[in-house]
Amino acid sequence: MITAVNCEGNGLSSAMQEINDRLAQQGVFGPGSPELALYEQRLTRFFEREFRRHQGNPQSLDALGISTADGPVMEDTGELMESHYDERPEFFAAFLDRHYRAYSMAWYGDSADEVHASTVTLEQAQRDKFALIAGRAGIQGDERVLNIGCGFGSLETFLLEEYPDIQVTGITPSKVQIEFLQQRMRDPADVMSSGRFRLIAGEFDPQSLEQIGLASYELVTSIGVIEHVRNMKLLLECIAQTLVPGGRSFHHFITSQAPIPQFLDPAKTRISLYFPGGRVWPHGEFLQHTERFEPEGSWFVNGMNYWRTLDEWHQRYWNGLTSLYGPVFDAQVVAHWNEYFSLCKAVFAPMDGSFYGNSHYLLRLRGS
Ligand SMILES: C[S@@+](CC[C@H](N)C(=O)[O-])C[C@H]1O[C@@H](n2cnc3c(N)ncnc32)[C@H](O)[C@@H]1O
């Protein structure tokens, strides 16, 4: 049943209190409440138990009968866009950092202790993430870069602002992101209008390679995208075709230290309610498919970085409820997204972020 919460006619802080009270009456508790803290603790304990149970699993998925070398590059993209990325832009604006609109982990430090001790803003931590990636990817500043799954243009913004000679092509199938980026490209004050950014609307797959450009890029990147990939072998083959001889490829995505079989079947996970077709691959899997590449580096980034990013997003979302939904809104919609942030936080928190985190990989095209 849809339940409306009305908070019209109050000052800001009393309105927030009223929202909290009314949502609590519907069983929806926000960040800062003891009820949500207890719920997140229980979820975290559940995931920690599962992680400990599976931490000795072999890295290879073959033993589990799971293949990352068949089927399309990504699956369920239409459903994924509908249920997630094509939410209205105000939804994402309510919680993402203001400058980059990055929809991926921000970087606060190497260890859980550093993450907890960090005093930087979300905006700065997103910038630090891009700087870390630029360093690891060995960006010189004169490359033609292809960024797969460009979101709202977060990496593009960083690169175009930082390097005056770089050129970036971004690709995304999300109508909301495409419209947002097209608006930015029309704004003369925005770096995306510099003529050094090209947008491709669509999916990254074998059919789009000619439009993207064969042998046309010195660097191909993805940030927060390979969680949507089913066929890593085909993905890397497609990437190889877009690179110039000797070109590099850098990827950042969520990984686990060992495979958790039940989280590798999108039909069975709660998170696939938010990300149809989404999976968390073990850290070692990507490097099983690098026949066309020389691996030049791989890193595991502590998961407390994502926990803290999500916690910041969660608080911003909750504090912005009235700006986002107006004076009358649906408690079930709030419950849906409130659960999303809690669930995601709870997978990164166990074992001080040492089991679920993000991996970085740098590859160089062989044979050149
Ligand atoms: C978690 S967001 C990350 C966005 C951006 N890279 C960032 O860090 O801000 C995942 C991105 O992958 C894109 N994506 C999902 N399926 C895709 C597909 N089949 N082809 C290309 N991009 C896809 C989404 O539209 C979205 O832009």
The ligand as a Gaussian input file, in Angstrom:
#p B3LYP/6-31G(d) Opt

LIG

0 1
 C       28.038000       2.722000     -11.346000
 S       27.866000       3.680000     -12.801000
 C       29.492000       4.412000     -12.907000
 C       29.467000       5.703000     -13.674000
 C       30.823000       6.385000     -13.825000
 N       31.811000       5.503000     -14.402000
 C       31.300000       6.959000     -12.501000
 O       32.242000       6.407000     -11.910000
 O       30.758000       7.972000     -12.079000
 C       27.871000       2.431000     -14.100000
 C       27.809000       2.974000     -15.512000
 O       27.819000       1.866000     -16.433000
 C       26.912000       2.139000     -17.461000
 N       26.517000       0.889000     -18.141000
 C       25.716000      -0.107000     -17.683000
 N       25.536000      -1.049000     -18.627000
 C       26.273000      -0.645000     -19.710000
 C       26.485000      -1.182000     -21.016000
 N       25.897000      -2.329000     -21.413000
 N       27.319000      -0.491000     -21.867000
 C       27.907000       0.669000     -21.479000
 N       27.721000       1.225000     -20.263000
 C       26.905000       0.580000     -19.390000
 C       25.781000       2.842000     -16.736000
 O       24.917000       3.518000     -17.635000
 C       26.577000       3.780000     -15.840000
 O       26.933000       4.921000     -16.577000

